[in-house]
Amino acid sequence: MKADIGVIGLAVMGQNLILNMNDHGFKVVAHNRTTSKVDEFLEGGAKGTNIVGAYSLEELVEKLEKPRKVMLMVRAGDVVDQFIDALTPLLEEGDIIIDGGNSNYPDTTRRVNALAEKGLVYIGAGVSGGEEGARFGPSIMPGGDPRGWEAVKPIFQAISAKTDGGEPCCDWVGKEGAGHFVKMVHNGIEYGDMQLISEAYHFMKEGLGMTHDEMQATLAEWNKTELNSYLIEISRDILGYRDEDGDIVLEKILDTAGQKGTGKWTGINALDFGIPLTLITESVFARALSARKEEREQAAELFGHKVEAVEGDREQWLEALRQALLAAKIISYAQGFMLIREASEQYDWELNYGNVALLWRGGCIIRSAFLGNIRDAFEKDPELKFLGSDSYFKAILDDCSASWRKVVAKSFEIGLPMPGMSSALTFLNGYTTARLPANMLQAQRDYFGAHTYERTDKPRGEFFHTNWTGKGGNTVSTTYNS
């Protein structure tokens, strides 16, 4: 009996996905470029299962049922292209290659088109949930060549996480690089969420002087509210985790954050598309700032920077902080969906935004209780441009506004950095301001560069130039098209 699918790449995510597939009755062929890892896996985690090994790509392909399905769980970039190049001569028309890594979506679009010309089907599937998710149910975001969906759908929907209603957190996202784009934005929102929780921890620890047990208890309570989410859960657990000496492990971790690039890609695409993804990009910059550890230590000594204590009723401040975190978290998702919408419209992907929210409802890192409300919001209004305009989320933002402003203002007052919460608040302030000072910007641009401007007393699309000094003339920069 031939296998249902082959998986290349036996790092922890690859191994756990294979074991997950095996648990759901699918026969899997496992391969790794370093073939000794195949033996280690077969003698280790895969022992006693129906999983079989392959020590070459030829052997892998030979053991697969047609149309062959080969899933790559390897590092994004050149390695993916190398495996595609090696596999292509071995496959036949209609065979399917699936990339389950964190590839950049333009690469996926390129690969979909290139392989389609050779008669092969390519799917770029974002997989979220970490090691545990891969083993017991991840969120899967497949996109690419739609001809391959029906073939991989039974496997992917079987192994994916399920909502409380039993719906699989996996469905077809869209053509070309849509699946990997949605996964990229997922990771960007993840950056924002993590930064916001870290800022709340910092406020509690430095501002309110709370112990780790007190902070852990606070997050446990918050997790019973609208903040209920995977990231709050693990942050609660981290705050209480002690080593063999009884010391809190968190405080022994160096405060320099790493990143793998997907948050940066999200920010770059936001700039390219002109979407104000302020919170997510600020979260990327916060990690970049954290990496300058020695410089920060020297500057802290030079400036004598100390965080002052927050005075007043602690319980009132904690409730204000909870509301600030909730409101800023909504902005993180709102900005992410603004970017997804823009990409969908520009690339003609025709994405279902409510469906995207469902994909994130379980299994993934940003899974949280209110993703169901996000799905409801887009089902109610598929053309919803700003999540905060939905009645459910608007009510939360209205209710939390005063506390959010209070916490951000206090952070500035006591010298505690809060880039995520403050940038999210600034975004909302700007988004809900009917007239911004960009008229001054346009006047400045026209003054020094003759870039022209539109007028409030004229129809949109008509452009004007003022000879501000009397010496500049009437020629405008838009005249030139070099």
ZIFENVEN-V693875 format. One record per run of one state. SS is the DSSP state (hx for helix, st for strand, lp for the rest). FROM is the first residue (numbers start at 1). TO is the last residue. If there is no record, write none. Layout:
BEGIN
SS,FROM,TO + SS,FROM,TO
END
This chain:
BEGIN
lp,1,2 + st,3,3 + lp,4,4 + st,5,8 + lp,9,11 + hx,12,23 + lp,24,27 + st,28,31 + lp,32,35 + hx,36,43 + lp,44,51 + st,52,53 + lp,54,56 + hx,57,62 + lp,63,63 + st,64,64 + lp,65,68 + st,69,72 + lp,73,77 + hx,78,88 + lp,89,95 + st,96,99 + lp,100,104 + hx,105,116 + lp,117,120 + st,121,128 + lp,129,129 + hx,130,136 + lp,137,137 + st,138,144 + lp,145,145 + hx,146,159 + st,160,160 + lp,161,161 + st,162,162 + lp,163,167 + st,168,168 + lp,169,169 + st,170,170 + lp,171,173 + st,174,175 + lp,176,177 + hx,178,207 + lp,208,211 + hx,212,222 + lp,223,228 + st,229,229 + hx,230,240 + lp,241,241 + st,242,242 + lp,243,247 + st,248,248 + hx,249,252 + lp,253,261 + hx,262,273 + lp,274,277 + hx,278,290 + lp,291,292 + hx,293,303 + lp,304,313 + hx,314,347 + lp,348,352 + hx,353,359 + lp,360,367 + st,368,368 + lp,369,370 + hx,371,380 + lp,381,386 + hx,387,389 + lp,390,390 + hx,391,414 + lp,415,418 + hx,419,431 + lp,432,437 + hx,438,449 + lp,450,452 + st,453,453 + lp,454,463 + st,464,464 + lp,465,476 + hx,477,479 + lp,480,482
END
